[in-house]
């Protein structure tokens, strides 16, 4: 299994609308950060959209990744046929084995039947290129609906990008999601969390945590994924709560990333040792 970081590891550093750092992180910075952390993969998603990057910058990005020994993975948002085919070509140029996609955009939340139709339409090109469309479990659909989508698309190149927290939005916890979707997962978003009762006792809040410091049983998840897909990438994502200033928030995000990568490296090493014995 390949450990990685992504543009949603460093969401605040990349820039959240209304909370931009003085120098937002670029795709080049992200590759350098991945190499400095010693991880194998960097996943560049829709908060750093590559389809708007100038041609020479794309060439330079691929060159930098090769020099620094980091594999690139590609992500986007919106299941629109022309857009997905554009990202398929980008994936081939960048050497990405997957195109991770979140189905919904702010201007397009198609029903399941329409998503099936759109994905079926592009699957012949993905199959010809041997690139996998990794559909992320976001918060509008249940795991049963994602399973239905895969069944109806019926392609070896339509699989799941499994986020360990997103499905709370569909009223499903990690247990339900993992049991249903791990067999179809090619990319895991490792996102730890805590659940706290509000100070007034009326309700709970779900907040991010560094990997290994929250409620998620990460060792068990990685062991189970290893059984289904040993070549999968495990990409750290963080829900870092904001500090009083954007500078402090970015610093906290980096501290969490360092702690999380160190923890995940230990877990993967232990998983590898147990597999060999």
Helices and strands as residue ranges (DSSP letters): E 2-6, H 11-14, H 27-37, E 41-44, G 46-48, G 50-52, H 55-68, E 71-77, H 81-94, E 98-102, H 112-129, E 132-136, H 143-153, E 158-163, G 166-170, H 174-181, G 182-184, E 185-190, E 192-197, E 204-209, H 218-228, E 233-236, H 246-276
